[in-house]
Amino acid sequence: MTQLLTGSTAVPTGTSQPPKKPLCTYCGADGHEDFQVLTRQRTPVGTTIWLHCSCGALQVRVVTGTGAQIVARGRRAQA
């Protein structure tokens, strides 16, 4: 399963905005301040970014000119 993240959230006046999906499916974090960048690498497709959520979950995103896509998710660290 993938989730497409776009850079623009502008909505024309008079219309309702669709609900925003959380970036972390484990804890529901939706702010970029909740994630720590572990590594960032340029690839022919775009930029691959490995992230660590404040809840312990790992995430891999591919960022291109059209937006960011979550391509892999890891589970939270076991206590």
All heavy atoms as a GROMACS GRO file, in nm:
protein
  582
    1MET      N    1   0.085  -0.117   0.000
    1MET     CA    2   0.000   0.000   0.000
    1MET      C    3   0.090   0.124   0.000
    1MET      O    4   0.187   0.131   0.072
    1MET     CB    5  -0.089  -0.001   0.123
    1MET     CG    6  -0.176   0.122   0.130
    1MET     SD    7  -0.302   0.115   0.257
    1MET     CE    8  -0.210   0.152   0.402
    2THR      N    9   0.054   0.221  -0.081
    2THR     CA   10   0.130   0.345  -0.087
    2THR      C   11   0.038   0.462  -0.060
    2THR      O   12  -0.083   0.453  -0.075
    2THR     CB   13   0.198   0.364  -0.224
    2THR    OG1   14   0.096   0.366  -0.323
    2THR    CG2   15   0.296   0.253  -0.252
    3GLN      N   16   0.098   0.572  -0.021
    3GLN     CA   17   0.022   0.694   0.007
    3GLN      C   18   0.092   0.807  -0.066
    3GLN      O   19   0.212   0.826  -0.049
    3GLN     CB   20   0.022   0.719   0.157
    3GLN     CG   21  -0.047   0.846   0.199
    3GLN     CD   22  -0.042   0.864   0.350
    3GLN    OE1   23   0.014   0.784   0.421
    3GLN    NE2   24  -0.101   0.971   0.397
    4LEU      N   25   0.020   0.880  -0.147
    4LEU     CA   26   0.077   0.991  -0.222
    4LEU      C   27   0.060   1.120  -0.144
    4LEU      O   28  -0.049   1.152  -0.099
    4LEU     CB   29   0.009   1.003  -0.359
    4LEU     CG   30   0.067   1.107  -0.452
    4LEU    CD1   31   0.210   1.070  -0.488
    4LEU    CD2   32  -0.016   1.118  -0.577
    5LEU      N   33   0.171   1.190  -0.125
    5LEU     CA   34   0.169   1.316  -0.052
    5LEU      C   35   0.203   1.426  -0.150
    5LEU      O   36   0.302   1.420  -0.219
    5LEU     CB   37   0.273   1.314   0.060
    5LEU     CG   38   0.265   1.196   0.154
    5LEU    CD1   39   0.386   1.195   0.246
    5LEU    CD2   40   0.139   1.204   0.236
    6THR      N   41   0.120   1.526  -0.157
    6THR     CA   42   0.145   1.636  -0.250
    6THR      C   43   0.185   1.760  -0.173
    6THR      O   44   0.151   1.775  -0.056
    6THR     CB   45   0.021   1.666  -0.336
    6THR    OG1   46  -0.087   1.697  -0.249
    6THR    CG2   47  -0.014   1.548  -0.424
    7GLY      N   48   0.257   1.848  -0.239
    7GLY     CA   49   0.306   1.968  -0.174
    7GLY      C   50   0.200   2.075  -0.157
    7GLY      O   51   0.205   2.155  -0.066
    8SER      N   52   0.100   2.080  -0.243
    8SER     CA   53   0.001   2.185  -0.236
    8SER      C   54  -0.125   2.137  -0.166
    8SER      O   55  -0.177   2.031  -0.196
    8SER     CB   56  -0.036   2.230  -0.378
    8SER     OG   57  -0.141   2.321  -0.373
    9THR      N   58  -0.173   2.216  -0.071
    9THR     CA   59  -0.296   2.181  -0.001
    9THR      C   60  -0.402   2.288  -0.022
    9THR      O   61  -0.498   2.295   0.052
    9THR     CB   62  -0.270   2.162   0.150
    9THR    OG1   63  -0.214   2.282   0.200
    9THR    CG2   64  -0.180   2.044   0.176
   10ALA      N   65  -0.382   2.374  -0.123
   10ALA     CA   66  -0.477   2.482  -0.149
   10ALA      C   67  -0.609   2.425  -0.199
   10ALA      O   68  -0.612   2.337  -0.283
   10ALA     CB   69  -0.420   2.578  -0.253
   11VAL      N   70  -0.717   2.476  -0.143
   11VAL     CA   71  -0.851   2.433  -0.181
   11VAL      C   72  -0.930   2.556  -0.221
   11VAL      O   73  -0.929   2.657  -0.150
   11VAL     CB   74  -0.921   2.360  -0.063
   11VAL    CG1   75  -1.062   2.323  -0.100
   11VAL    CG2   76  -0.842   2.239  -0.022
   12PRO      N   77  -0.999   2.551  -0.336
   12PRO     CA   78  -1.078   2.668  -0.377
   12PRO      C   79  -1.183   2.705  -0.272
   12PRO      O   80  -1.235   2.618  -0.202
   12PRO     CB   81  -1.146   2.622  -0.507
   12PRO     CG   82  -1.067   2.505  -0.553
   12PRO     CD   83  -1.006   2.443  -0.431
   13THR      N   84  -1.215   2.832  -0.262
   13THR     CA   85  -1.314   2.881  -0.165
   13THR      C   86  -1.450   2.818  -0.194
   13THR      O   87  -1.490   2.804  -0.308
   13THR     CB   88  -1.325   3.034  -0.174
   13THR    OG1   89  -1.194   3.088  -0.161
   13THR    CG2   90  -1.414   3.089  -0.066
   14GLY      N   91  -1.519   2.778  -0.087
   14GLY     CA   92  -1.652   2.722  -0.102
   14GLY      C   93  -1.654   2.570  -0.111
   14GLY      O   94  -1.760   2.511  -0.117
   15THR      N   95  -1.539   2.506  -0.114
   15THR     CA   96  -1.536   2.361  -0.117
   15THR      C   97  -1.474   2.310   0.012
   15THR      O   98  -1.396   2.379   0.076
   15THR     CB   99  -1.454   2.308  -0.237
   15THR    OG1  100  -1.320   2.352  -0.222
   15THR    CG2  101  -1.511   2.355  -0.368
   16SER      N  102  -1.510   2.189   0.049
   16SER     CA  103  -1.452   2.132   0.170
   16SER      C  104  -1.326   2.055   0.134
   16SER      O  105  -1.316   1.997   0.025
   16SER     CB  106  -1.552   2.039   0.239
   16SER     OG  107  -1.584   1.932   0.154
   17GLN      N  108  -1.231   2.054   0.225
   17GLN     CA  109  -1.105   1.984   0.204
   17GLN      C  110  -1.121   1.840   0.247
   17GLN      O  111  -1.179   1.813   0.353
   17GLN     CB  112  -0.994   2.053   0.283
   17GLN     CG  113  -0.858   1.996   0.255
   17GLN     CD  114  -0.750   2.077   0.324
   17GLN    OE1  115  -0.779   2.171   0.397
   17GLN    NE2  116  -0.626   2.041   0.302
   18PRO      N  117  -1.071   1.743   0.169
   18PRO     CA  118  -1.081   1.604   0.210
   18PRO      C  119  -1.000   1.581   0.337
   18PRO      O  120  -0.905   1.654   0.364
   18PRO     CB  121  -1.022   1.527   0.091
   18PRO     CG  122  -0.941   1.625   0.016
   18PRO     CD  123  -1.001   1.759   0.043
   19PRO      N  124  -1.037   1.480   0.416
   19PRO     CA  125  -0.964   1.456   0.539
   19PRO      C  126  -0.817   1.424   0.509
   19PRO      O  127  -0.787   1.355   0.412
   19PRO     CB  128  -1.034   1.337   0.603
   19PRO     CG  129  -1.123   1.281   0.499
   19PRO     CD  130  -1.144   1.386   0.396
   20LYS      N  131  -0.729   1.475   0.592
   20LYS     CA  132  -0.586   1.454   0.575
   20LYS      C  133  -0.545   1.321   0.636
   20LYS      O  134  -0.580   1.291   0.749
   20LYS     CB  135  -0.510   1.569   0.644
   20LYS     CG  136  -0.364   1.568   0.624
   20LYS     CD  137  -0.304   1.690   0.692
   20LYS     CE  138  -0.154   1.688   0.686
   20LYS     NZ  139  -0.096   1.798   0.760
   21LYS      N  140  -0.473   1.238   0.558
   21LYS     CA  141  -0.428   1.110   0.609
   21LYS      C  142  -0.304   1.131   0.694
   21LYS      O  143  -0.218   1.211   0.660
   21LYS     CB  144  -0.394   1.016   0.494
   21LYS     CG  145  -0.513   0.972   0.413
   21LYS     CD  146  -0.472   0.874   0.307
   21LYS     CE  147  -0.590   0.831   0.225
   21LYS     NZ  148  -0.553   0.739   0.119
   22PRO      N  149  -0.292   1.058   0.806
   22PRO     CA  150  -0.171   1.073   0.887
   22PRO      C  151  -0.050   1.016   0.813
   22PRO      O  152  -0.063   0.922   0.735
   22PRO     CB  153  -0.203   0.992   1.012
   22PRO     CG  154  -0.308   0.896   0.970
   22PRO     CD  155  -0.386   0.963   0.862
   23LEU      N  156   0.067   1.074   0.838
   23LEU     CA  157   0.188   1.024   0.776
   23LEU      C  158   0.238   0.898   0.846
   23LEU      O  159   0.310   0.820   0.787
   23LEU     CB  160   0.297   1.132   0.779
   23LEU     CG  161   0.264   1.258   0.698
   23LEU    CD1  162   0.374   1.362   0.715
   23LEU    CD2  163   0.246   1.224   0.552
   24CYS      N  164   0.202   0.879   0.973
   24CYS     CA  165   0.237   0.756   1.045
   24CYS      C  166   0.108   0.682   1.078
   24CYS      O  167   0.022   0.734   1.148
   24CYS     CB  168   0.314   0.788   1.173
   24CYS     SG  169   0.361   0.639   1.265
   25THR      N  170   0.096   0.560   1.028
   25THR     CA  171  -0.026   0.483   1.053
   25THR      C  172  -0.027   0.419   1.191
   25THR      O  173  -0.130   0.370   1.234
   25THR     CB  174  -0.041   0.372   0.947
   25THR    OG1  175   0.076   0.292   0.948
   25THR    CG2  176  -0.062   0.431   0.810
   26TYR      N  177   0.083   0.421   1.262
   26TYR     CA  178   0.087   0.360   1.395
   26TYR      C  179   0.043   0.458   1.504
   26TYR      O  180  -0.037   0.424   1.589
   26TYR     CB  181   0.228   0.308   1.425
   26TYR     CG  182   0.265   0.192   1.337
   26TYR    CD1  183   0.355   0.210   1.234
   26TYR    CD2  184   0.209   0.068   1.355
   26TYR    CE1  185   0.388   0.105   1.150
   26TYR    CE2  186   0.241  -0.038   1.272
   26TYR     CZ  187   0.331  -0.019   1.170
   26TYR     OH  188   0.362  -0.123   1.088
   27CYS      N  189   0.095   0.581   1.501
   27CYS     CA  190   0.060   0.676   1.607
   27CYS      C  191  -0.026   0.792   1.558
   27CYS      O  192  -0.075   0.870   1.637
   27CYS     CB  193   0.187   0.729   1.673
   27CYS     SG  194   0.283   0.841   1.571
   28GLY      N  195  -0.044   0.805   1.426
   28GLY     CA  196  -0.126   0.911   1.371
   28GLY      C  197  -0.055   1.044   1.355
   28GLY      O  198  -0.119   1.145   1.330
   29ALA      N  199   0.077   1.046   1.371
   29ALA     CA  200   0.153   1.170   1.355
   29ALA      C  201   0.134   1.223   1.214
   29ALA      O  202   0.140   1.148   1.117
   29ALA     CB  203   0.301   1.146   1.383
   30ASP      N  204   0.107   1.353   1.202
   30ASP     CA  205   0.088   1.410   1.069
   30ASP      C  206   0.174   1.533   1.047
   30ASP      O  207   0.167   1.596   0.943
   30ASP     CB  208  -0.058   1.443   1.044
   30ASP     CG  209  -0.115   1.541   1.144
   30ASP    OD1  210  -0.042   1.582   1.235
   30ASP    OD2  211  -0.232   1.578   1.129
   31GLY      N  212   0.259   1.567   1.142
   31GLY     CA  213   0.346   1.682   1.127
   31GLY      C  214   0.489   1.639   1.096
   31GLY      O  215   0.534   1.534   1.141
   32HIS      N  216   0.558   1.718   1.018
   32HIS     CA  217   0.695   1.684   0.982
   32HIS      C  218   0.789   1.692   1.102
   32HIS      O  219   0.895   1.631   1.101
   32HIS     CB  220   0.743   1.773   0.868
   32HIS     CG  221   0.668   1.749   0.742
   32HIS    ND1  222   0.685   1.636   0.666
   32HIS    CD2  223   0.572   1.821   0.680
   32HIS    CE1  224   0.604   1.640   0.561
   32HIS    NE2  225   0.533   1.752   0.568
   33GLU      N  226   0.750   1.766   1.206
   33GLU     CA  227   0.834   1.774   1.326
   33GLU      C  228   0.835   1.644   1.404
   33GLU      O  229   0.918   1.625   1.492
   33GLU     CB  230   0.788   1.890   1.416
   33GLU     CG  231   0.650   1.874   1.474
   33GLU     CD  232   0.538   1.919   1.381
   33GLU    OE1  233   0.565   1.973   1.274
   33GLU    OE2  234   0.421   1.898   1.418
   34ASP      N  235   0.743   1.551   1.373
   34ASP     CA  236   0.737   1.422   1.441
   34ASP      C  237   0.836   1.321   1.383
   34ASP      O  238   0.850   1.212   1.436
   34ASP     CB  239   0.596   1.362   1.432
   34ASP     CG  240   0.493   1.449   1.501
   34ASP    OD1  241   0.524   1.499   1.611
   34ASP    OD2  242   0.384   1.466   1.447
   35PHE      N  243   0.904   1.356   1.273
   35PHE     CA  244   0.994   1.264   1.205
   35PHE      C  245   1.137   1.314   1.206
   35PHE      O  246   1.162   1.433   1.194
   35PHE     CB  247   0.949   1.244   1.060
   35PHE     CG  248   0.818   1.173   1.048
   35PHE    CD1  249   0.700   1.244   1.044
   35PHE    CD2  250   0.812   1.036   1.042
   35PHE    CE1  251   0.578   1.180   1.034
   35PHE    CE2  252   0.690   0.970   1.032
   35PHE     CZ  253   0.574   1.042   1.027
   36GLN      N  254   1.231   1.220   1.221
   36GLN     CA  255   1.374   1.251   1.215
   36GLN      C  256   1.429   1.187   1.087
   36GLN      O  257   1.407   1.069   1.063
   36GLN     CB  258   1.445   1.194   1.336
   36GLN     CG  259   1.594   1.210   1.332
   36GLN     CD  260   1.664   1.136   1.445
   36GLN    OE1  261   1.601   1.063   1.520
   36GLN    NE2  262   1.792   1.154   1.455
   37VAL      N  263   1.500   1.265   1.007
   37VAL     CA  264   1.560   1.212   0.885
   37VAL      C  265   1.684   1.133   0.922
   37VAL      O  266   1.776   1.185   0.986
   37VAL     CB  267   1.596   1.326   0.786
   37VAL    CG1  268   1.668   1.271   0.665
   37VAL    CG2  269   1.471   1.402   0.744
   38LEU      N  270   1.686   1.005   0.882
   38LEU     CA  271   1.802   0.920   0.909
   38LEU      C  272   1.903   0.929   0.796
   38LEU      O  273   2.023   0.938   0.820
   38LEU     CB  274   1.758   0.775   0.929
   38LEU     CG  275   1.662   0.751   1.045
   38LEU    CD1  276   1.619   0.606   1.047
   38LEU    CD2  277   1.727   0.790   1.176
   39THR      N  278   1.856   0.926   0.672
   39THR     CA  279   1.944   0.936   0.557
   39THR      C  280   1.864   0.988   0.438
   39THR      O  281   1.744   0.966   0.429
   39THR     CB  282   2.012   0.802   0.525
   39THR    OG1  283   2.103   0.820   0.416
   39THR    CG2  284   1.913   0.695   0.488
   40ARG      N  285   1.933   1.055   0.347
   40ARG     CA  286   1.870   1.110   0.226
   40ARG      C  287   1.967   1.083   0.111
   40ARG      O  288   2.084   1.122   0.119
   40ARG     CB  289   1.850   1.259   0.246
   40ARG     CG  290   1.780   1.330   0.134
   40ARG     CD  291   1.773   1.480   0.162
   40ARG     NE  292   1.730   1.511   0.298
   40ARG     CZ  293   1.616   1.570   0.331
   40ARG    NH1  294   1.532   1.606   0.238
   40ARG    NH2  295   1.586   1.594   0.456
   41GLN      N  296   1.918   1.015   0.005
   41GLN     CA  297   2.002   0.982  -0.109
   41GLN      C  298   1.933   1.020  -0.239
   41GLN      O  299   1.815   0.991  -0.256
   41GLN     CB  300   2.034   0.831  -0.111
   41GLN     CG  301   2.116   0.786   0.004
   41GLN     CD  302   2.057   0.666   0.075
   41GLN    OE1  303   1.961   0.608   0.031
   41GLN    NE2  304   2.114   0.631   0.188
   42ARG      N  305   2.010   1.080  -0.328
   42ARG     CA  306   1.957   1.112  -0.462
   42ARG      C  307   1.966   0.986  -0.548
   42ARG      O  308   2.066   0.917  -0.547
   42ARG     CB  309   2.036   1.224  -0.526
   42ARG     CG  310   2.019   1.355  -0.455
   42ARG     CD  311   2.090   1.466  -0.530
   42ARG     NE  312   2.094   1.587  -0.449
   42ARG     CZ  313   2.006   1.684  -0.459
   42ARG    NH1  314   1.907   1.674  -0.546
   42ARG    NH2  315   2.015   1.791  -0.383
   43THR      N  316   1.858   0.961  -0.622
   43THR     CA  317   1.852   0.847  -0.714
   43THR      C  318   1.803   0.897  -0.849
   43THR      O  319   1.755   1.011  -0.859
   43THR     CB  320   1.755   0.739  -0.660
   43THR    OG1  321   1.623   0.794  -0.657
   43THR    CG2  322   1.794   0.692  -0.521
   44PRO      N  323   1.810   0.814  -0.954
   44PRO     CA  324   1.757   0.858  -1.083
   44PRO      C  325   1.608   0.891  -1.080
   44PRO      O  326   1.559   0.973  -1.157
   44PRO     CB  327   1.785   0.738  -1.175
   44PRO     CG  328   1.897   0.666  -1.112
   44PRO     CD  329   1.879   0.686  -0.964
   45VAL      N  330   1.533   0.830  -0.989
   45VAL     CA  331   1.389   0.853  -0.978
   45VAL      C  332   1.357   0.981  -0.904
   45VAL      O  333   1.261   1.050  -0.933
   45VAL     CB  334   1.322   0.732  -0.908
   45VAL    CG1  335   1.175   0.756  -0.886
   45VAL    CG2  336   1.346   0.606  -0.985
   46GLY      N  337   1.438   1.015  -0.805
   46GLY     CA  338   1.416   1.133  -0.720
   46GLY      C  339   1.507   1.125  -0.600
   46GLY      O  340   1.622   1.085  -0.612
   47THR      N  341   1.455   1.156  -0.483
   47THR     CA  342   1.531   1.147  -0.359
   47THR      C  343   1.465   1.044  -0.270
   47THR      O  344   1.344   1.048  -0.247
   47THR     CB  345   1.536   1.283  -0.287
   47THR    OG1  346   1.592   1.380  -0.376
   47THR    CG2  347   1.619   1.277  -0.161
   48THR      N  348   1.545   0.950  -0.217
   48THR     CA  349   1.496   0.850  -0.124
   48THR      C  350   1.532   0.896   0.016
   48THR      O  351   1.647   0.930   0.043
   48THR     CB  352   1.559   0.713  -0.153
   48THR    OG1  353   1.526   0.675  -0.286
   48THR    CG2  354   1.507   0.608  -0.056
   49ILE      N  355   1.431   0.899   0.105
   49ILE     CA  356   1.451   0.946   0.241
   49ILE      C  357   1.405   0.839   0.339
   49ILE      O  358   1.293   0.790   0.330
   49ILE     CB  359   1.372   1.077   0.267
   49ILE    CG1  360   1.410   1.183   0.164
   49ILE    CG2  361   1.396   1.126   0.409
   49ILE    CD1  362   1.323   1.306   0.170
   50TRP      N  363   1.494   0.802   0.433
   50TRP     CA  364   1.460   0.712   0.542
   50TRP      C  365   1.429   0.799   0.663
   50TRP      O  366   1.510   0.884   0.701
   50TRP     CB  367   1.576   0.618   0.574
   50TRP     CG  368   1.593   0.508   0.475
   50TRP    CD1  369   1.645   0.518   0.350
   50TRP    CD2  370   1.556   0.372   0.494
   50TRP    NE1  371   1.644   0.396   0.289
   50TRP    CE2  372   1.590   0.304   0.375
   50TRP    CE3  373   1.499   0.301   0.598
   50TRP    CZ2  374   1.567   0.168   0.359
   50TRP    CZ3  375   1.478   0.165   0.581
   50TRP    CH2  376   1.511   0.101   0.463
   51LEU      N  377   1.311   0.776   0.724
   51LEU     CA  378   1.265   0.857   0.837
   51LEU      C  379   1.236   0.770   0.958
   51LEU      O  380   1.196   0.654   0.945
   51LEU     CB  381   1.136   0.932   0.800
   51LEU     CG  382   1.147   1.028   0.683
   51LEU    CD1  383   1.010   1.056   0.626
   51LEU    CD2  384   1.212   1.154   0.729
   52HIS      N  385   1.250   0.828   1.075
   52HIS     CA  386   1.218   0.762   1.201
   52HIS      C  387   1.113   0.847   1.271
   52HIS      O  388   1.136   0.964   1.299
   52HIS     CB  389   1.346   0.752   1.286
   52HIS     CG  390   1.330   0.671   1.408
   52HIS    ND1  391   1.320   0.728   1.533
   52HIS    CD2  392   1.323   0.538   1.426
   52HIS    CE1  393   1.308   0.632   1.622
   52HIS    NE2  394   1.310   0.516   1.560
   53CYS      N  395   0.994   0.789   1.296
   53CYS     CA  396   0.887   0.861   1.364
   53CYS      C  397   0.916   0.864   1.514
   53CYS      O  398   0.988   0.780   1.567
   53CYS     CB  399   0.753   0.793   1.339
   53CYS     SG  400   0.613   0.878   1.415
   54SER      N  401   0.857   0.960   1.583
   54SER     CA  402   0.877   0.971   1.728
   54SER      C  403   0.822   0.850   1.802
   54SER      O  404   0.865   0.823   1.914
   54SER     CB  405   0.813   1.100   1.780
   54SER     OG  406   0.676   1.101   1.750
   55CYS      N  407   0.731   0.773   1.740
   55CYS     CA  408   0.678   0.652   1.805
   55CYS      C  409   0.768   0.531   1.785
   55CYS      O  410   0.747   0.427   1.846
   55CYS     CB  411   0.538   0.621   1.754
   55CYS     SG  412   0.531   0.548   1.589
   56GLY      N  413   0.869   0.542   1.696
   56GLY     CA  414   0.963   0.432   1.674
   56GLY      C  415   0.948   0.366   1.538
   56GLY      O  416   1.028   0.280   1.503
   57ALA      N  417   0.847   0.401   1.461
   57ALA     CA  418   0.826   0.339   1.330
   57ALA      C  419   0.922   0.398   1.227
   57ALA      O  420   0.956   0.516   1.232
   57ALA     CB  421   0.682   0.360   1.284
   58LEU      N  422   0.968   0.314   1.133
   58LEU     CA  423   1.052   0.358   1.023
   58LEU      C  424   0.969   0.377   0.898
   58LEU      O  425   0.867   0.310   0.880
   58LEU     CB  426   1.162   0.256   0.995
   58LEU     CG  427   1.270   0.243   1.100
   58LEU    CD1  428   1.362   0.128   1.067
   58LEU    CD2  429   1.348   0.371   1.113
   59GLN      N  430   1.014   0.466   0.811
   59GLN     CA  431   0.942   0.494   0.687
   59GLN      C  432   1.042   0.526   0.577
   59GLN      O  433   1.145   0.588   0.604
   59GLN     CB  434   0.853   0.615   0.709
   59GLN     CG  435   0.719   0.608   0.646
   59GLN     CD  436   0.638   0.730   0.681
   59GLN    OE1  437   0.669   0.839   0.636
   59GLN    NE2  438   0.534   0.710   0.761
   60VAL      N  439   1.013   0.481   0.455
   60VAL     CA  440   1.095   0.517   0.339
   60VAL      C  441   1.005   0.592   0.243
   60VAL      O  442   0.897   0.544   0.208
   60VAL     CB  443   1.153   0.392   0.269
   60VAL    CG1  444   1.238   0.433   0.151
   60VAL    CG2  445   1.233   0.308   0.366
   61ARG      N  446   1.050   0.710   0.202
   61ARG     CA  447   0.974   0.792   0.106
   61ARG      C  448   1.060   0.820  -0.016
   61ARG      O  449   1.180   0.837  -0.005
   61ARG     CB  450   0.934   0.926   0.168
   61ARG     CG  451   0.846   0.914   0.287
   61ARG     CD  452   0.809   1.050   0.338
   61ARG     NE  453   0.752   1.040   0.472
   61ARG     CZ  454   0.723   1.143   0.546
   61ARG    NH1  455   0.742   1.265   0.502
   61ARG    NH2  456   0.673   1.126   0.667
   62VAL      N  457   0.994   0.827  -0.131
   62VAL     CA  458   1.060   0.870  -0.254
   62VAL      C  459   0.996   1.003  -0.292
   62VAL      O  460   0.874   1.012  -0.308
   62VAL     CB  461   1.044   0.766  -0.367
   62VAL    CG1  462   1.099   0.820  -0.497
   62VAL    CG2  463   1.113   0.637  -0.329
   63VAL      N  464   1.079   1.107  -0.304
   63VAL     CA  465   1.032   1.241  -0.336
   63VAL      C  466   1.072   1.272  -0.479
   63VAL      O  467   1.189   1.262  -0.516
   63VAL     CB  468   1.093   1.345  -0.240
   63VAL    CG1  469   1.042   1.485  -0.273
   63VAL    CG2  470   1.062   1.309  -0.096
   64THR      N  471   0.972   1.308  -0.561
   64THR     CA  472   0.995   1.347  -0.700
   64THR      C  473   0.941   1.488  -0.720
   64THR      O  474   0.892   1.549  -0.626
   64THR     CB  475   0.925   1.249  -0.796
   64THR    OG1  476   0.784   1.258  -0.774
   64THR    CG2  477   0.972   1.106  -0.777
   65GLY      N  478   0.945   1.536  -0.841
   65GLY     CA  479   0.892   1.668  -0.871
   65GLY      C  480   0.742   1.678  -0.853
   65GLY      O  481   0.687   1.787  -0.839
   66THR      N  482   0.672   1.566  -0.852
   66THR     CA  483   0.526   1.567  -0.840
   66THR      C  484   0.478   1.545  -0.697
   66THR      O  485   0.358   1.552  -0.670
   66THR     CB  486   0.463   1.459  -0.930
   66THR    OG1  487   0.514   1.332  -0.892
   66THR    CG2  488   0.494   1.487  -1.075
   67GLY      N  489   0.568   1.516  -0.603
   67GLY     CA  490   0.528   1.493  -0.464
   67GLY      C  491   0.610   1.385  -0.400
   67GLY      O  492   0.714   1.344  -0.452
   68ALA      N  493   0.563   1.338  -0.286
   68ALA     CA  494   0.632   1.234  -0.211
   68ALA      C  495   0.542   1.113  -0.198
   68ALA      O  496   0.420   1.126  -0.185
   68ALA     CB  497   0.672   1.284  -0.073
   69GLN      N  498   0.604   0.996  -0.203
   69GLN     CA  499   0.528   0.872  -0.191
   69GLN      C  500   0.594   0.785  -0.085
   69GLN      O  501   0.716   0.766  -0.086
   69GLN     CB  502   0.526   0.800  -0.324
   69GLN     CG  503   0.439   0.677  -0.325
   69GLN     CD  504   0.430   0.617  -0.464
   69GLN    OE1  505   0.510   0.646  -0.551
   69GLN    NE2  506   0.333   0.531  -0.484
   70ILE      N  507   0.515   0.735   0.009
   70ILE     CA  508   0.564   0.642   0.109
   70ILE      C  509   0.571   0.506   0.042
   70ILE      O  510   0.469   0.452  -0.002
   70ILE     CB  511   0.474   0.638   0.233
   70ILE    CG1  512   0.468   0.776   0.298
   70ILE    CG2  513   0.524   0.533   0.333
   70ILE    CD1  514   0.365   0.789   0.407
   71VAL      N  515   0.692   0.449   0.032
   71VAL     CA  516   0.708   0.323  -0.040
   71VAL      C  517   0.729   0.205   0.054
   71VAL      O  518   0.714   0.091   0.013
   71VAL     CB  519   0.823   0.331  -0.143
   71VAL    CG1  520   0.789   0.429  -0.253
   71VAL    CG2  521   0.955   0.368  -0.079
   72ALA      N  522   0.766   0.230   0.179
   72ALA     CA  523   0.783   0.122   0.276
   72ALA      C  524   0.763   0.177   0.417
   72ALA      O  525   0.795   0.292   0.445
   72ALA     CB  526   0.921   0.060   0.264
   73ARG      N  527   0.709   0.092   0.502
   73ARG     CA  528   0.689   0.127   0.643
   73ARG      C  529   0.738   0.012   0.729
   73ARG      O  530   0.720  -0.103   0.695
   73ARG     CB  531   0.541   0.150   0.674
   73ARG     CG  532   0.484   0.271   0.611
   73ARG     CD  533   0.341   0.292   0.661
   73ARG     NE  534   0.290   0.414   0.611
   73ARG     CZ  535   0.182   0.421   0.535
   73ARG    NH1  536   0.115   0.313   0.505
   73ARG    NH2  537   0.139   0.538   0.491
   74GLY      N  538   0.797   0.047   0.841
   74GLY     CA  539   0.839  -0.054   0.937
   74GLY      C  540   0.752  -0.044   1.061
   74GLY      O  541   0.684   0.055   1.084
   75ARG      N  542   0.754  -0.148   1.138
   75ARG     CA  543   0.677  -0.148   1.263
   75ARG      C  544   0.747  -0.068   1.371
   75ARG      O  545   0.866  -0.042   1.363
   75ARG     CB  546   0.658  -0.292   1.311
   75ARG     CG  547   0.573  -0.372   1.217
   75ARG     CD  548   0.546  -0.507   1.274
   75ARG     NE  549   0.464  -0.581   1.181
   75ARG     CZ  550   0.451  -0.709   1.181
   75ARG    NH1  551   0.513  -0.782   1.271
   75ARG    NH2  552   0.373  -0.768   1.094
   76ARG      N  553   0.672  -0.036   1.474
   76ARG     CA  554   0.730   0.034   1.589
   76ARG      C  555   0.828  -0.059   1.660
   76ARG      O  556   0.815  -0.181   1.656
   76ARG     CB  557   0.622   0.075   1.687
   76ARG     CG  558   0.536   0.186   1.636
   76ARG     CD  559   0.455   0.244   1.746
   76ARG     NE  560   0.334   0.165   1.763
   76ARG     CZ  561   0.234   0.199   1.840
   76ARG    NH1  562   0.240   0.309   1.910
   76ARG    NH2  563   0.127   0.125   1.850
   77ALA      N  564   0.924   0.001   1.727
   77ALA     CA  565   1.020  -0.077   1.803
   77ALA      C  566   0.948  -0.149   1.917
   77ALA      O  567   0.861  -0.092   1.982
   77ALA     CB  568   1.128   0.014   1.859
   78GLN      N  569   0.985  -0.273   1.940
   78GLN     CA  570   0.925  -0.352   2.049
   78GLN      C  571   0.980  -0.303   2.182
   78GLN      O  572   1.098  -0.275   2.195
   78GLN     CB  573   0.959  -0.501   2.032
   78GLN     CG  574   0.904  -0.561   1.904
   78GLN     CD  575   0.755  -0.586   1.913
   78GLN    OE1  576   0.702  -0.614   2.019
   78GLN    NE2  577   0.687  -0.578   1.800
   79ALA      N  578   0.894  -0.294   2.282
   79ALA     CA  579   0.938  -0.247   2.414
   79ALA      C  580   1.007  -0.355   2.491
   79ALA      O  581   0.997  -0.469   2.472
   79ALA     CB  582   0.818  -0.196   2.492
   0.00000   0.00000   0.00000
